[in-house]
Amino acid sequence: MKNLIEQVDMESTNKNARVRFIQYGGGTDEMMIEATKNGFVRLGLFMLKAAYANDKEEQKKIASGIAGMITTDSDCYFDWFERKDSIEEKHFLPSSNFSDYFAIFIFIIIIGVIVLGFANGIRVIANFLI
């Protein structure tokens, strides 16, 4: 595999190798990669090199080569690629942002106003009929 990586590295060119990471939505779960053909080839090549690198320092050197390809208007950048033998999935607790609680508070207020308005409407109708 290393021979194939070296061969692709020699045959591919950095000319017009451009990559842009775009956040098109509201968060990091809505991102895309936009690249030229050479950009995709070189990006994949850097990842393959990182997979077969001997140590972390070599991986950091490999990733530093990608910096020249990433456009300045990209929404994110990578400092390095790090290979691990295994990765455990992290489980996050729900967000405890003030804005989350504020939105819930406003929702409860709106529901309360609707219920009180409905109850007041029923009282007015009942008084009218009596």
Buried (B, 14 or more C-beta within 10 A) or exposed (E): EEEEBEEBBEEBEEEEBBBBBBBEEEEEEEEEEBBBEBBBBBBBBBBBBBEEBEEEEBBBBBBEEBEEBBEEEBEEEBEBBEEEEEEEEEEEEEEEEEEEEEEEEEEEEEEEEEEEEEEEEEEEEEEEEE
